[in-house]
Amino acid sequence: MSRILVVDDEPAIGWSLREMLTDEGHAVDVTANVADALAAATRSRPDAILLDVRLPGRDGIDAIPDLRETGPAPIVVMTAFGDLDTAVRAVRAGAFDYLVKPFDLEHVSAVIARALSQWLPREPAGEPEATPPPLVGSSAAMQEVYKRIAAAAADERPLLITGLAGSGKDLAARAVHAHGPRPGGPFVATSLAALAPTAIGGELFGSSDAAGLLEIASGGTLLIEAIEVAQPEVQARLANVIATRELFRGGTAYPLDARLIVASRLGPETLALDQRLTALVSPAPIAMPALADRCDDIEPLVRSFLARHAAATQAATVPAVSPEFLAAVLGRDWPENVRDLRAAVEHAAVIARGAVLRPEHLPPREVTATGAGPLETAGHGVDTAIKDWAAAARAAFGRLPEPDLHNRAIRLVEATLLREALAHAGGNRTAAAKLLGLDRATLRTKLRQFGLDD
């Protein structure tokens, strides 16, 4: 039987935790403030502690070092006011885990069981030295992100961050950097999707007479976005640099002194990386949720964007938001997630010119963050699909003597386009050829090549 100490000034929570833990066979002590908790911990030496943050007289997290002096019990922090700062403070102070109220008692039970069976002592650390960039939201999905960021900040291994376009991968990386041991060092970011394939190696590793980003980020953090587009040989070289902590350039070895974060729009289950690189990356990636999975955060995000826009434009006041505006925002799809939402809110602030924001101030539905219409939006979808296909194709064919990805992609796209043109023309090949800009003989040949000449 284990002894659990619950520290919470809300009687209902203390009662419910006592009942649940007692039913599971634990002995339970409940206190309502830090002074009583310290006395109980000294007296009974608990095997685990559930500790609220906001307690009368003294903050729970501030009391963790004193509770540590009473014994090595793992401490699980509880709070109704979850944010990134609280998560980081809790982890840095040595908390085993972090629970956000209201919580599911079954989840509490699982955390306590894990704490009792798997806990390893952690050394308390000081307060973070830098303020992280703004990550806004208190939804369950973002609470998980905050916990992962807090854990990743204390781990120097390479980190993977995944998430759809515009979901905040860059902000998460900056938060890891700001709360890690290198906040005073440079934060350097690059997107491999913006580079020609032949330029990626030089960008990362440098040349005989110029340093690459791995050196430029020395003493800080390097974020490599769109890691999935890196060629296999680049990924293999990157894995070797990480493993040896050395970078060779122009015949000279340079020490690697940068925290590496890689990011991708692909999830871990579909992301095909070099085997050695995968083994070197932390097994606890950060998955940034889509905006559709954190709707509770939309109103705080809107208000945050408005406040930042007002500050940037030196506006006298932050515009007010009507309920109808919030309803319109909640009723829309945001293909590029937080990035789209921010662009729309800033557009509305400009159009409203200080007045209360209303639905008519939002940009038209067909306009995206880049000002694109339906054709451009569809084109963006094609671009995303091609990138995903290319990543999968490299994994499947990249080691063949002739991977031939170009011809494979062209055949895939061309066959689909021919089928769509024929369907649109009702099977009339003359009309389909005109729509495609081909003569009938060329169309007939292509249909025969793709087995579409029924």
N, C-alpha and C positions, 0 to 999 in steps of 0.2 A: 504493500500500500504506500502511495506517495502522499506527501503533504503539500498542498497548494495554498499560497497566500494571495488573496484577492484584495486589491487596493482600489476602491472606487467609492465616491461620496454619494452616488445615487443608490438608495436602498433597494429599488426594484432590480437593478442590475446585479448588485451584490447578492440578493436573494436568488435570482435565477441562475447565476453562476454557481452558487453554493449547492443548489438543488441538483443541477446537472452533474457537477463534479462528484458530489457525494454518491449519486446513483451509480457512477462509474467506479466507485470503490476508493476514492481519494478522501483523505482527511482535509478539511477546508477551514482556513481562518479568513475572516473578512474584516478589513479595517477601512476607515473613511478618510484618512489623512496620512501624510508622510511620517509624522512623529510616531503614531500608533503602529504604522507598518514597520518602522525600524525596530521598535520594541518587540513586535511579534516575530520578526525575522531573527532577531538576536535570541529570543527565547526558544523558538521551535525549529529553527533551521529548515525552512521549506525547501522542497525539491524543485519548485518552479514558482514564479511570481507573475500574476496578471496585474499590470500597473496602469492606471488611468493617467492621462497627461495633466488635465486641468483639475487640480485638487485644492481644497481650501488651505491657504497659508503658504503652500510651496508647490512648484511645478514638479510633476512626476519625473520627467526626463532629467531634470537637474538633480534629482535624488538618486539616480541610478548608481553613481560612484559610491555613495554612502551605503546603499543596499548591497553593493558588491563586497563591501568590507565585512558584511555579516556572513558571507558564504558564497559559493560558486553557482547558486541557482540561476538557471536561464530566466531572463525577464522578457515577457511579452507585453508590449506597450499597446494600450487601448486609447482611442480618441474619437470624438465626434467631429473634430475639426481637421480632417486629413488634408495635408498639402505637402509639397515637396520638401519644404524646410523642416517640417515635423518629422517626415520619414528619414531625412538625412541626419537630423539631430539624434533620433532614436538609434539608428544603426551605428553612428559614430560613438555614441555613449556605450555601445555594447549590447543593445537589445537583440534578442534572438529573433523576434518577428514583430509585426506591426499590424494591428487589427483596427478597422474603421467601424464605428457604430453607425447605424444599428447592424449588428452582425448576427449571422446564423450560428446557433449554439453548436450545431454539428461541426461547423468550421472551427469554432473555438476548441472543441474536443480534439479535432485532428491536429491542430497546432500544438496543443498541450502534449498530446501523445508523441508528436515528433520531437518536441523540446526535451521530453524526458528520456527519449531513446537515442537521440542523435546529437544532442548539444555538445559543442566544443567551446571552451572559454575564448573570449575575445578581449583584447586590450582596449580600454576606452581611448578615444582620440579627442583632440581638441575641436573647437568649433570651426566650421568652414571659413576659409579666409577670403572667399569671394562670393558675391551674390550671383546665382545662376541666371541665365536669360529666362524670360517669363514663359513658364508652362502653366496654362490656365485650366482649371477643371477639378472637380471633386467627385466625379463619377467613379463607379467601381473599376471601370477599365483604366482610368487615370491613376487611381490608387495603386493598382498593380504596376503601372509604369513607374510611379514614384519609388515604390519598393525596389524595383529592379535597378533604377538609377542609383539609389543609395547603396545597394550591394555592389554594383559595378564600379562605383567611384572608389571603393576600397580594394579593388582587384585590378592589378596592372596588366593582366592578360589581354590580348586583342579581343575586341568586343564586336558582336554583330547586332545591328539594329535593323529591323525590317518594318515595312509599312508602305501603304499606297502613296502615290504622289500627293504631296501637300499635307501629309499627316503629321509632320513635325519631327522627322528623323534628325534633322540638323539641330533643332532645339534640344532634343534629348542628348545628342552628342555633346553639345555645349554645356549642358547641365552636368554630365558626367565629368567633363574636364574641370568645370568650376568647383566641383565638390571633391575632386581627387587630390592627390598629393602634388599636382603640377599647376595649380591655378594661376601662378604668376608667369608661366611659360606661354609660348605662342599657341594659338588654336588655328590650325591651317586646314582648309577644306578644299576638296576638288571633286568634280563629278566626271567620271570617266566617260559618261554618255556624251559629254560635250567635246571630247577629244577624238581625233582620228586614231584608228587602231594602232597605226605605226608610231604615234606620238606618245602612247601611254607609258611605255618603258622609260623613255627619257624624262617624262614629267615626274615619275615616281623616284627613279634611281639616279637621275642626272647623267652627265656626260663627263668626258675627261677634263673639260675646262669649266663645267658649271654644276653646281649642286642641285640635286633633285629635292622634291618635297619631303622625303624622309629625313634629309639633313636639315632642311629649312625649319622643320617642326621640332628640331632637337630641343629637349628640355620641356616640351609641351605635348600636344596631341595632334595627330593627323587623322582627319576624317576622309575616307575614300568612299564616295557615293557611287552607286551603279557598279559595284564590284563584279557583278555578273557579266559585264561586257569585256572584262580583261581576258586576254588570250591565255590559253593554258600555260604557255611558257612564262608569261608575266606572273601569273599566280604562283607557279612553282618557284620562281626567283624570289617573290615576296615571302613565301613560306621559308625559304632558306635564310633570308635576311633576318626574319623574326627568330628562327631557331638558333642561329649563330650569334645574333645581336651584332652582326658586322655587315657593313655595306662596302663592296669593292667598286671603286670608280677610278678609272685611269691608272690601274695598277696599284692603287693605294687603298688600304683598308680604313674605313671610318666606323667608329662605334655607333650603333643604333641607340639613341636615347630619346625615343618618342613613343608615347602611348598610341597604339593603332586602333582605330575604330573603322569598321567597314559597314556599309549600309546597302540595302537592296530593297526594291519594291517587291521582290519575290520572297515568299515565306521559306523557312528552313527546309520544309518538306520538298520544295521544288527547286531550291537554289543549288545549282551544281558547281561546287568549288573544288579546287585541287585538294586531293585527299590529305596531304600534309597540312595545308592551310586550314582545312576544316578541323583537324586534330588540335591545332594550336589555338583556335578561337575558343573563348569561354563557352562552357556548355549552357550558360544561362543568358540567351539573347534577350534583347528588349524588343517587344512587338508593339509598335505604335498603332492604336486602334483607329479605324475609319471613323469619320465624324458621325456616320449613321449609327455607330455602336456606342456613342457617348452623347446622346441628345440632351441629357441633363446639363451638359456643359455649354450648350449653345448660347444661352442667355449670358452667363458670365463671360464667354468669349466675345460676344457682341459688345458688352459694356467695356471690356478691356481694350478692344480695338478702337472704340470711340474715344476712350481716355488717351490712348497713345497717339491717335490721330490729332486730337485737340492739342496735345502737348507739342507735337511735331509742327503743327501749323500755327502755334502760339494763339490759339483761339481763347477768347475770354472765358467761355464755359464749355462743358461737355454737353453735347446735345442730349435731350431727353428722348426716351424711346416709348412709343405707344404700344399698347397690347396688340393692336392689329399688326404692327410691324413685326413683333416677335412671332406672332402666329404665322405670318407670311414666310418668315425665315425658317421656322420649324417645318413648314409645309413643302419646302423645296428640297430637291436633291442637290448635293454638292459634289460633283465628279472629282474635283481636286481637293476635297476635304477642307481643312482649316484654311488653306491658301485661298480657295475660292470664296469662302465665307468672309475672310478679311477684305478681299478686293471688293466684294459686294457692299459690305458695311462702310468702307471708306468712300465708295461711289455714292452711297446714300447720304453720307455726311456732307459731301461736296454739294450735291443737288439740293439738300434741305437748307443749306446756308444758315445754320443756327436754329432752325425751327425744329419742332418735335418730329422725329422720324416716323414716317408712315409707309405703307406698302408701296405706294406709287414712287417712292424715292429709290427703290431697288432697281438695279439694271434689269432689262428684259430677260425673261427666262432663258432664251436661246443664247445669251451672251455669257461667255465663261470668263475666267480670270484673265485670259489673254485677249479678250475682246473678240473672240472667234464666234462665228455663226454655226449653223448645223453642219455644213460641209467640213469646216475646220475641226469641229468637235468630233465628227466621225473619223476624220484624218488622224486626230490624236489617238482615238481608239485603235486604229490600224497600227500606228506607231508603237503603241504599248504592246499590242499583240505580236508584232514582229520582234520586238525586243525579247519578249517571253519565249517566242519560238526559237530565236537565235540562241538563247541560253540553253534551252533543252537540246537543240540540234548540236551545239558544240560538245555537250556532254555525250551525246549518242554517237557522233561521227568524227569528233575532233582528233581522234588518234588514228584514223584511217589514213593511208598514204595520200588519198585525194578526197578530202571531206566534201568538196563540191557544194558548199552551202548556198552559193549564189544560184546555181541552176535548180537546186531543190526548192529554194524559196520562190523563184520565178514560176516554176511549174505549179506549185501550190496556189499561188495568187492568181495566175493566168487561168487555170482551170475553173476556179470559182468565179472569176469575172466573166468568162465565156458562158457559163451556166446561167448567171444572173442576166446577162444581156439577151440570151435566147428566151428566158422566161419572160422578161419584160416585153419582148417583141412577139410573144405568143407563138414562138417556134418559127417565125418568119426570118429566114436567114439573111435576106436582103436588108430588112430593117435592122437586124442585129449587127450586120457588118457596117452599116452606116453609123449606128450608135457608137460602135467601137472605133470607127475611123480606119477600117480595113476594107480591102476589096473582097469580093465573094470567094475568089479562089484561095486567098490566104486564110480566110475564115474556115473554108472547107478543109484545108490542110491541117489547121490547128485542131479542129474538132476531131479529125481522124487520129491525130497524135495522142489526144487525151481520151480516146475511146468514147467520145460524145456524138459520133456520127451515126445516130440510130436510123 
